[in-house]
Amino acid sequence: MVQEIYEKIRDAGVVGAGGAGFPTHVKADCEAEYVLVNGAECEPLLRVDQQMMAFYGKDLLEGLRALMRCVGAKEGVIFLKKHYEEAVHTLSELTRNLKDIRLHTVDSYYPAGDEQQIIFEVTGRVVPTGGLPKDVGCVVSNVSTVINIAHAMHGEPVVNKTVTVGGAVVSPCTLTVPIGMDLSELVLYAGGVTEPCDYILGGPCMGQLVTSLAGLSVTKTTGGLIAIPKGHPLHEKKSTEINYKVMQSVCCQCSMCTQMCPRNALGLNVQPHKAMRAVANGANLLGDYNGIFSCCDCGVCTYVACNFGLKPNQIMKAVKGSLSAQGIRPVKEQRYEADRFALQKRLPTDRLIARLGVSQYDVPAPLLMAELKTKHVHIPLKMHAGAPSKPVVSEGDHVFRGQLIADIPEKALGAKIHSSMDGIVTKVTDTFIEISEKENES
């Protein structure tokens, strides 16, 4: 039974849909006490998980049970925010008489969807620097990932993705679309933009700012597309590079970035102010570098903590990259206890939204229940952690929705990819496969 579940997950091409893209069949190849479903939707403005839980609760429970059986977990926990009222109601009814699956509801804080926060909330355990959730007996999976597992149990591969389209658009909405659909089409379904914009792929804090959607398509990990007006403070924050001279002269080492760091509060010794000090002064003032590797780039230090408008999260990213380039790897250890005031240090989501200047975009984005269609898809071969998938189709081939078009390279970490529409393969490269509607179709 366990091997069959594992194979179905692998064959369906299920990966972490929340953004990490780690192949789920690899994650499921372990033993764990808990399976935790991440329904907290870490980033503000995104609406996918809460609506998927409300409308597809039965699928969520089916996928959760399959994953629990696969890893031998005795308990499944669905972690979500209290104000997701429809989801809480639906799942409370479905789990009312269950002894091995329960809900864990929390207030709305950021970054509640960080897997470290979830594990600590539910179990009181902390994943050590350089470690994985399985090191503390847990497996954490996103809502959409778990629903995809349920579909995999019925032989249905991952061919679509649900995405919130928000920000400065006419009609914010949440859409289920074929993987490979042009992102520009999603903006059109949302009525277009209300003013000249660039776009954030993902959420406002951890998402990537792009100045054009040309050539960009929906992947297995796409969760949000936020239109952000040019000149908006958040746009400025994301688009400007680090001014090292300003940082050197302005950073006063108040350590507020470290004091507000969610990962530091868990005892992981993440200290952005020391990274700022080391970079600004060109000296070996970093101290214990190990905590650098536990930074999750949530951006609290940059968007809320720093009163001078500096960018500690980008400095942390740069230092982490430098350490890795030198061959330095994290030492798996946990020598620090969680801050006894960790609960009091949580950042309310409404405060974050206000600091980001996006309150006017914090509006409902209703889920359109029908899956949208398109005439053309551009499917990347690397939508997951590991090696790019290897095409198994050629230009001119007729393919059908759900057909395998790219496989896992031999002896490599990767995921299978399937066609998201019926059509003809019009282009195959080392990085993508294009499929277009047949000429006689309308």
C-alpha positions as CSV (number, residue, x, y, z in Angstrom):
1,M,0.0,0.0,0.0
2,V,2.8,2.5,0.9
3,Q,4.7,1.7,-2.2
4,E,1.6,2.2,-4.3
5,I,0.9,5.6,-2.8
6,Y,4.5,6.6,-3.3
7,E,4.4,5.6,-7.0
8,K,1.1,7.4,-7.6
9,I,2.5,10.6,-6.2
10,R,5.6,10.3,-8.2
11,D,3.8,9.4,-11.4
12,A,1.4,12.3,-11.1
13,G,4.3,14.8,-10.9
14,V,3.2,16.2,-7.5
15,V,5.6,18.9,-6.1
16,G,5.4,21.4,-3.3
17,A,2.8,23.8,-4.7
18,G,3.4,26.5,-2.1
19,G,6.5,27.8,-3.8
20,A,9.3,25.5,-2.8
21,G,8.6,22.9,-5.5
22,F,10.3,20.0,-3.8
23,P,9.2,16.7,-5.4
24,T,6.6,15.3,-3.0
25,H,7.4,11.6,-3.6
26,V,10.9,12.3,-2.3
27,K,9.5,14.2,0.8
28,A,7.1,11.3,1.4
29,D,9.9,8.7,1.4
30,C,10.5,8.9,5.2
31,E,8.9,8.1,8.5
32,A,7.1,10.8,10.6
33,E,4.8,11.2,13.6
34,Y,2.9,14.2,12.1
35,V,1.7,15.3,8.8
36,L,1.0,19.0,8.9
37,V,-1.1,20.7,6.2
38,N,0.0,24.3,5.6
39,G,-3.2,26.3,5.2
40,A,-2.0,29.5,6.7
41,E,-1.2,31.2,3.4
42,C,1.9,33.0,4.5
43,E,1.7,36.0,2.3
44,P,-0.9,38.8,2.5
45,L,-3.2,39.4,-0.5
46,L,-3.2,35.8,-1.6
47,R,-6.4,33.9,-1.3
48,V,-5.7,30.4,-2.8
49,D,-5.4,28.1,0.2
50,Q,-8.3,29.4,2.2
51,Q,-10.7,29.0,-0.7
52,M,-9.3,25.6,-1.7
53,M,-9.9,24.4,1.9
54,A,-13.5,25.7,1.9
55,F,-14.5,24.2,-1.5
56,Y,-12.4,21.1,-1.6
57,G,-12.3,19.9,2.0
58,K,-13.0,16.3,1.1
59,D,-10.2,16.1,-1.4
60,L,-7.9,17.7,1.2
61,L,-8.7,15.0,3.8
62,E,-8.3,12.2,1.2
63,G,-4.8,13.5,0.3
64,L,-3.9,14.0,3.9
65,R,-4.8,10.4,4.7
66,A,-2.8,9.1,1.8
67,L,0.3,11.1,2.9
68,M,-0.2,9.9,6.5
69,R,-0.3,6.3,5.4
70,C,2.8,6.8,3.2
71,V,5.0,8.2,6.1
72,G,3.3,6.2,8.9
73,A,2.1,9.3,10.7
74,K,-0.3,8.8,13.6
75,E,-1.7,12.3,13.5
76,G,-2.6,14.8,10.8
77,V,-3.0,18.5,11.6
78,I,-4.5,21.1,9.3
79,F,-3.0,24.4,10.2
80,L,-5.0,27.5,9.3
81,K,-6.0,31.0,10.4
82,K,-9.1,31.6,12.5
83,H,-10.5,34.2,10.2
84,Y,-10.7,31.7,7.3
85,E,-14.3,31.2,8.5
86,E,-15.7,29.2,5.6
87,A,-12.7,26.9,5.6
88,V,-12.8,26.4,9.4
89,H,-16.5,25.6,9.2
90,T,-16.1,23.1,6.3
91,L,-13.1,21.3,7.8
92,S,-14.6,21.3,11.4
93,E,-17.6,19.4,10.0
94,L,-15.5,17.0,8.1
95,T,-13.1,16.3,11.0
96,R,-15.7,16.4,13.8
97,N,-15.6,12.6,14.6
98,L,-12.1,11.9,13.5
99,K,-9.5,10.9,16.2
100,D,-6.4,11.1,14.0
101,I,-7.0,14.4,12.1
102,R,-7.6,17.8,13.7
103,L,-7.5,21.5,13.0
104,H,-5.1,23.9,14.6
105,T,-6.2,27.5,14.2
106,V,-4.2,30.6,14.9
107,D,-4.5,34.4,14.8
108,S,-3.5,36.1,11.6
109,Y,0.3,36.9,11.9
110,Y,3.2,36.9,9.5
111,P,4.9,34.6,8.6
112,A,2.4,32.0,9.9
113,G,2.8,29.9,6.8
114,D,6.6,29.4,7.4
115,E,7.0,25.6,8.1
116,Q,9.2,26.4,11.0
117,Q,6.4,28.4,12.6
118,I,3.9,25.6,11.9
119,I,6.0,22.9,13.4
120,F,6.7,25.0,16.5
121,E,3.1,26.0,17.0
122,V,1.8,22.4,16.7
123,T,4.6,20.4,18.3
124,G,6.8,22.8,20.2
125,R,9.8,21.5,18.2
126,V,12.3,23.5,16.2
127,V,14.0,22.2,13.1
128,P,17.7,22.7,13.5
129,T,19.7,24.9,11.1
130,G,20.6,22.8,8.1
131,G,17.9,20.3,9.0
132,L,14.5,19.2,7.6
133,P,11.1,18.8,9.2
134,K,11.6,15.0,9.2
135,D,14.4,15.5,11.7
136,V,11.8,16.4,14.2
137,G,9.2,13.8,13.1
138,C,7.2,16.0,10.8
139,V,6.2,16.3,7.2
140,V,4.7,19.7,6.1
141,S,2.8,20.1,2.8
142,N,0.8,22.9,1.3
143,V,-3.0,22.7,0.8
144,S,-2.8,22.5,-3.0
145,T,-0.1,19.9,-2.7
146,V,-2.2,17.7,-0.5
147,I,-5.2,18.1,-2.9
148,N,-3.0,17.1,-5.8
149,I,-2.0,14.0,-3.8
150,A,-5.7,13.1,-3.6
151,H,-6.1,13.5,-7.3
152,A,-3.0,11.4,-7.8
153,M,-4.6,8.5,-5.9
154,H,-7.1,8.4,-8.8
155,G,-4.5,8.6,-11.5
156,E,-4.9,12.3,-12.2
157,P,-1.6,14.1,-12.8
158,V,-0.8,17.7,-12.0
159,V,-1.9,19.8,-15.0
160,N,-3.4,22.9,-13.5
161,K,-2.7,25.5,-10.8
162,T,-4.9,27.8,-8.8
163,V,-3.6,31.4,-8.7
164,T,-4.7,34.6,-7.0
165,V,-4.6,37.7,-9.3
166,G,-4.6,40.8,-7.2
167,G,-3.2,44.3,-6.6
168,A,-4.0,47.1,-9.0
169,V,-6.4,45.1,-11.3
170,V,-10.0,45.8,-12.1
171,S,-11.4,42.6,-10.5
172,P,-9.2,40.7,-8.2
173,C,-9.9,37.0,-8.5
174,T,-8.6,33.5,-7.9
175,L,-8.4,31.3,-11.0
176,T,-7.7,27.7,-11.8
177,V,-5.7,27.6,-15.0
178,P,-3.6,25.1,-17.1
179,I,0.1,24.9,-16.2
180,G,2.0,26.8,-18.9
181,M,-0.7,29.4,-19.5
182,D,0.7,32.9,-20.2
183,L,0.6,35.1,-17.1
184,S,-0.6,38.0,-19.2
185,E,-3.8,36.0,-19.9
186,L,-4.5,35.9,-16.1
187,V,-4.4,39.7,-15.9
188,L,-6.9,40.0,-18.8
189,Y,-9.3,37.6,-16.9
190,A,-9.0,40.0,-13.9
191,G,-10.1,42.9,-16.1
192,G,-6.6,44.3,-16.7
193,V,-4.7,46.8,-14.6
194,T,-6.1,50.1,-13.3
195,E,-2.8,52.0,-14.0
196,P,0.7,51.4,-15.3
197,C,2.1,48.5,-13.3
198,D,4.9,46.0,-12.9
199,Y,4.2,42.6,-11.3
200,I,5.1,40.6,-8.3
201,L,5.2,36.8,-8.9
202,G,4.0,35.4,-5.6
203,G,3.2,37.5,-2.5
204,P,4.2,41.1,-1.7
205,C,7.0,40.1,0.7
206,M,8.8,37.2,-0.8
207,G,7.6,37.4,-4.4
208,Q,9.9,38.5,-7.3
209,L,9.3,41.8,-9.0
210,V,9.2,41.6,-12.9
211,T,8.8,44.5,-15.3
212,S,7.2,42.4,-18.0
213,L,5.1,39.2,-18.2
214,A,6.4,38.4,-21.7
215,G,7.5,34.8,-21.9
216,L,6.4,34.0,-18.4
217,S,3.8,31.3,-17.7
218,V,2.1,29.5,-14.9
219,T,4.1,26.8,-13.2
220,K,3.3,24.2,-10.6
221,T,4.4,26.6,-7.8
222,T,2.7,29.8,-9.0
223,G,0.4,31.0,-6.2
224,G,0.0,34.7,-6.9
225,L,0.3,37.5,-9.5
226,I,0.2,40.9,-7.9
227,A,0.0,44.1,-10.1
228,I,1.9,46.8,-8.3
229,P,1.8,50.4,-9.7
230,K,5.1,52.0,-10.8
231,G,6.2,54.4,-8.1
232,H,4.4,52.6,-5.3
233,P,6.6,52.4,-2.1
234,L,6.7,48.6,-2.3
235,H,7.7,48.8,-6.0
236,E,10.5,51.1,-5.0
237,K,11.6,48.8,-2.2
238,K,11.8,45.8,-4.5
239,S,13.2,47.4,-7.6
240,T,16.1,49.5,-6.1
241,E,19.5,47.9,-5.4
242,I,21.3,48.0,-2.1
243,N,23.2,51.2,-1.6
244,Y,26.1,50.0,0.4
245,K,27.4,53.5,1.1
246,V,24.0,54.5,2.6
247,M,23.9,51.3,4.6
248,Q,27.4,51.9,5.9
249,S,26.6,55.4,7.1
250,V,23.0,54.9,8.2
251,C,22.8,51.5,10.0
252,C,23.1,52.3,13.7
253,Q,23.1,48.7,14.8
254,C,19.9,49.2,16.8
255,S,19.4,45.4,16.2
256,M,15.6,45.9,15.7
257,C,15.9,43.6,12.6
258,T,17.2,40.8,14.8
259,Q,14.7,41.5,17.6
260,M,11.8,41.1,15.2
261,C,13.2,38.2,13.2
262,P,10.7,35.3,13.5
263,R,13.4,32.7,13.0
264,N,15.6,34.3,15.6
265,A,12.6,34.1,18.1
266,L,12.6,30.3,17.5
267,G,16.2,30.1,18.8
268,L,17.9,29.7,15.4
269,N,20.3,32.6,16.0
270,V,19.3,34.5,12.9
271,Q,20.9,38.0,13.4
272,P,20.6,40.3,10.4
273,H,22.2,43.3,12.2
274,K,25.4,41.4,12.4
275,A,25.3,40.6,8.7
276,M,24.7,44.4,8.1
277,R,27.7,45.2,10.4
278,A,30.0,42.7,8.6
279,V,29.1,43.9,5.1
280,A,29.2,47.6,6.0
281,N,32.6,47.5,7.7
282,G,34.4,45.1,5.5
283,A,35.6,43.2,8.5
284,N,35.1,39.7,9.9
285,L,32.3,40.9,12.3
286,L,29.7,38.3,11.3
287,G,30.2,36.2,14.4
288,D,28.5,32.8,14.4
289,Y,27.6,32.4,10.7
290,N,25.5,29.3,11.1
291,G,22.3,31.2,11.8
292,I,22.6,32.9,8.4
293,F,21.5,29.6,6.8
294,S,18.2,29.6,8.8
295,C,17.0,32.9,7.3
296,C,13.9,32.3,5.3
297,D,13.9,35.7,3.5
298,C,10.4,36.5,5.0
299,G,11.4,40.2,4.8
300,V,10.2,41.3,8.3
301,C,13.5,42.9,8.9
302,T,13.3,45.0,5.7
303,Y,9.6,45.8,5.4
304,V,8.8,46.4,9.1
305,A,11.8,46.4,11.4
306,C,14.3,48.8,9.8
307,N,13.3,52.4,10.5
308,F,15.9,53.7,8.0
309,G,14.5,51.9,5.0
310,L,17.5,49.6,4.6
311,K,17.3,46.0,3.3
312,P,18.7,43.5,5.8
313,N,17.0,40.6,4.0
314,Q,19.0,41.3,0.8
315,I,22.2,41.5,2.8
316,M,21.3,38.1,4.4
317,K,20.7,36.6,1.0
318,A,24.0,38.0,-0.3
319,V,26.0,36.8,2.7
320,K,24.3,33.3,2.5
321,G,25.3,33.2,-1.2
322,S,28.9,34.2,-0.3
323,L,29.2,31.5,2.3
324,S,27.9,28.9,0.0
325,A,30.3,30.0,-2.7
326,Q,33.1,29.4,-0.3
327,G,32.0,25.9,0.3
328,I,30.6,26.7,3.8
329,R,27.6,24.6,4.7
330,P,25.3,24.8,7.7
331,V,26.1,22.7,10.7
332,K,23.0,20.8,11.8
333,E,22.6,21.8,15.4
334,Q,20.2,23.6,17.8
335,R,22.0,25.2,20.7
336,Y,19.6,27.9,21.5
337,E,16.2,27.9,23.1
338,A,13.2,29.7,21.6
339,D,12.6,33.2,23.0
340,R,10.1,33.0,25.9
341,F,8.4,36.1,24.4
342,A,8.2,34.5,20.9
343,L,4.4,34.6,20.9
344,Q,4.4,38.2,21.9
345,K,6.8,39.1,19.0
346,R,4.5,37.9,16.3
347,L,3.8,40.5,13.6
348,P,0.0,41.0,13.0
349,T,-0.8,40.7,9.3
350,D,-2.8,43.9,9.3
351,R,0.2,45.8,10.6
352,L,2.4,44.3,7.8
353,I,-0.2,45.2,5.2
354,A,-0.3,48.8,6.4
355,R,3.5,49.0,6.4
356,L,3.7,47.6,2.9
357,G,1.2,50.3,1.8
358,V,-1.1,47.7,0.2
359,S,-4.3,48.1,2.4
360,Q,-6.3,49.1,-0.7
361,Y,-5.5,45.8,-2.3
362,D,-6.5,43.7,0.7
363,V,-9.8,42.7,-0.8
364,P,-11.6,39.5,-1.6
365,A,-10.4,37.6,-4.7
366,P,-13.3,35.1,-5.3
367,L,-12.5,31.7,-6.7
368,L,-13.8,31.0,-10.1
369,M,-14.9,27.4,-9.9
370,A,-14.5,26.5,-13.6
371,E,-11.1,25.9,-15.0
372,L,-10.0,28.3,-17.7
373,K,-8.9,27.2,-21.1
374,T,-6.2,28.5,-23.4
375,K,-5.0,27.9,-27.0
376,H,-1.3,27.7,-26.1
377,V,0.9,26.7,-23.2
378,H,4.6,27.2,-22.6
379,I,5.6,24.6,-20.0
380,P,9.0,25.0,-18.3
381,L,11.0,21.8,-17.7
382,K,12.2,23.0,-14.3
383,M,9.3,23.9,-12.0
384,H,10.7,22.0,-9.1
385,A,13.8,21.5,-7.0
386,G,16.4,19.3,-8.7
387,A,17.2,18.7,-12.3
388,P,15.1,19.8,-15.3
389,S,12.8,17.2,-16.6
390,K,13.7,15.3,-19.7
391,P,11.3,15.7,-22.7
392,V,9.8,12.4,-24.0
393,V,7.8,14.1,-26.9
394,S,9.0,15.7,-30.1
395,E,7.8,18.6,-32.2
396,G,4.7,17.6,-34.2
397,D,3.5,15.1,-31.7
398,H,-0.2,15.1,-30.9
399,V,-0.7,15.0,-27.1
400,F,-3.7,14.9,-24.8
401,R,-4.3,16.5,-21.5
402,G,-2.6,14.5,-18.7
403,Q,-0.1,12.8,-21.1
404,L,3.5,12.5,-19.8
405,I,5.7,14.9,-21.8
406,A,8.8,15.0,-19.7
407,D,10.3,12.5,-17.3
408,I,12.7,12.5,-14.3
409,P,16.3,12.2,-15.5
410,E,17.9,8.9,-14.4
411,K,19.3,9.0,-10.9
412,A,18.4,12.6,-10.4
413,L,16.1,14.6,-8.1
414,G,13.2,15.8,-10.2
415,A,9.5,15.5,-11.2
416,K,7.4,14.3,-14.1
417,I,5.6,16.8,-16.2
418,H,2.3,16.3,-18.1
419,S,0.5,18.1,-20.9
420,S,-2.1,20.5,-19.6
421,M,-4.1,20.5,-22.8
422,D,-5.0,18.6,-25.9
423,G,-2.9,19.8,-28.8
424,I,0.2,19.6,-30.9
425,V,3.8,20.0,-29.6
426,T,5.1,23.0,-31.5
427,K,8.5,23.4,-29.8
428,V,10.8,21.4,-27.6
429,T,14.0,22.8,-26.1
430,D,16.2,22.1,-23.1
431,T,14.1,24.5,-21.0
432,F,10.5,24.3,-22.1
433,I,7.9,22.5,-24.2
434,E,5.2,24.5,-26.1
435,I,1.9,23.0,-27.0
436,S,-0.7,24.7,-29.2
437,E,-4.4,24.0,-30.0
438,K,-5.0,21.9,-33.1
439,E,-5.8,23.9,-36.2
440,N,-9.3,22.3,-36.6
441,E,-10.2,23.2,-33.0
442,S,-11.8,26.5,-32.0
